C-alpha cells in the first residue's frame, strides 16, 4: 500500500495547478447590470460583461492601493476604482486614467495594468484562464494568451439537450478529484432502488490507457447491475452499449455513453476555490430520451441525486480530515488516484525544468476491483 498525505500536509503548489482554464460561473449568472465576484485558486476576480455582452475577468484589486475593483463603477467599457477613480480597460486591464495626475506629471499611465485574464464562454459556463502568478513585486502586464483551448463537452450530433449542475465541496481539490474518479464507493454512496444496491457488488475488470495529460478507461460495456443502463439498452434497441471515461489534468472527467444512434456525454470538473474548498460542476449533453415524456427531467434527477450524494459524503469526510489523519491508497481500486498525483507531480516537474512532461503510465493497464 502507498501512503497518501492529507491535504493539510501538502504544499500549495501540489494542491492547485496554474496554466489551465477553469469554470468561473454559469453564463446565466453573469449579467450586464453589475460586476460579479468570483474566487479561483485563492485568487479574487471581478467578472462582468461589456456593452456587447462579451465577458471579461480582472484581478479584483486595484494595483494602486488594493481596493477591490468590484466595489467600483463600470460604464460598459472601463472599470473605475471607488477609492481614487483610477480607470481600467475591462478586457486588457490597461490603466486609462489617473484623476490625481496634474498636467506636468508624466507618469506613463498606459504602462500600468490591473491583472487581466483570458475569458471565454463554452457550454453555458464562463471559463477563466489562470496563468502562473507573477513574481512578488513584479506587477501585472498584458493578458497572458492561453496556449490551450477552452474545454468543451463533446457532441455527436446537432440536436441534443444540455443541462448543468453544481455543488460546493468542503475539501481540497485533491480529495474532490480522487473522490470523483473512485470506482469503489458507488454501492455505498450511490445506493437507490432505481440504481443499484450494496447486494449487487461483484468483481469488475477495466482496461486503462495513457492519453495526453491524463488517462482513459477504455471503451467498455456499462455495469450490468445498474437499472438505468438496462432501461437504456431496452430503449435504444442497440446491440451494444459502450462507455468511455477520460481524466485530463487539471480537473476534467469526460464520460461518453454510446448506444447505436443514441449518446450521452458529460464533462465534470472539480474547481479549486481555496485550499480547503472546491466546487464540482457537471455539464451534460445527450440525445437519449429526447422524445420520451419526462426523459430529460429523469436524467437531470439522476445526476442531481449523484452530485448531492457526493457532496454529503465530502462534507462528512471533511470532519475526519480536520484531525490530519494518516491516509493510504491501495491497489487496484485506488490506482487512478495514484495516477492523478503522479500526473500532477510530472506536470509540475516539467514546468520547473522547461521540458516535456514524462507520463507516469508506460502503457495500457488492466485493473480489477469489486463494486
Secondary structure, 3 states (H helix, E strand, C coil): CEEECCHHHCCHHHHCCCCEEEEEEEHHHCCCCCCEEEEECCEEEEEEECCCCCEEEEECCCCCCCCCHHHCEECCCEEECCCCCCEEECCCCEEEECCCCCCCCCCCHHHCECCEECEEEECCEEEEEECCCCCCCCCCCCCCCCCCCCCCCCCCCCCCEEEEEEEEECCCHHHHHHHHCCCCCHHHHCCECCCECHHHCCEEEEEEEEECCEEEEEEECCCCCCHHHHHHHHHHCCCCCEEEEEEECCCEEEEEEEECCEEEEEEEEEEEEECCEEEEEEEEEECCCCCCCCHHHHHHHHHHHHHHHHHHHHHHHHHHHCCCCCEEECCCCCHHHHHHHHHHHHHHHHHHHCCCCCCCCCCCEEEEEEC
